[in-house]
Every structure is written in C-alpha cells, then in structure tokens.
Amino acid sequence: MNRWKMIGIISIIIGALLIAQKMVFYGAVYTPRYFFDIFDHGLYGIVFLVVGLILSIGIRRGPSR
C-alpha cells in the first residue's frame, strides 16, 4: 500500500466523520427534510470524500514509481 492510497483512505474516513457529525447535529438522520442542509454544512466532508476517493482509486493512472 503506497503513501497516496493511505492519504486517500484517511481523508475518506475524515469526510465520512464530518458528514456523520453534521447529520447528527442537524438531526438529518431522523428528519429527511434537512437532507439538503448536509450538502450546505457538510460540504467539507463531501470534499474530503471526493478527494479521498480520487487519491485512493485514481492515483494509479498518475505517475508511478
């Protein structure tokens, strides 16, 4: 497992934790009408998730040593 894959997995975990914390904080787990507030306030979590997915999966197309 190379360094970029580890960074990607760690950022996926951070993003999931951020989104889960925002969901619990705004009660989005129980009331679906706050679902769009996740994308408003949990934007950093989504960014972390996307960056982590790109790093852990798509780094093989990049420069390989």
N, C-alpha and C positions, 0 to 999 in steps of 0.2 A: 504494500500500500504506500503510494507516494505521498509527498507533502501536500499537494494540491487537493487530493481526494480527502485527506484528513481535514483540511481547512473547509472544504465544501460540506462535509458531514457535520462539522461543528457549527457552521453557520445555518444549516438546516435545522439543527436542534435549537439554536438560539431563536430562529424565526418562528418555529412551532411554539416555543415557550412564550414568546412575545404575543403571538396571536391568541394563545390559550389564556394568557393573563388578561388581555383586553376583553376577550369573550366573557370571562367570569366577572370582570369588573363592571362591564356594561350589562350583564345579565342576558347576553345574547344566547347563552345555552338554553335558557328557559323561554325566551320570547323571540321568535324569529323576525319580528318587525325591526329589531335592532341589528339585523344582519348587515345592512349597509354601513352601519357605524363601525363595523370591524374594518372595512376597507378604507374608512376615513381615518380612524385612530390607529388601526393595526397595520398601517402602510409600511412601517419599518419592518415588521415581521414578515410581510409578503416579500419585501425587497431582499431580506435575508434568505428566505426560502428559495427565491428565484436564483440568487447568486450562488447559493449552496448547490442547487441542482445543476447549474451550468458548470461549476467547478468540479463537482464530483463525477458528472457523467460526460460532459463535453470537452474535458481537458485533453482527451486522447487525440482529438483532431488537431490540437495545438502542437507546439514544439515538444518533441520527446527526446530525452537524453538517453 
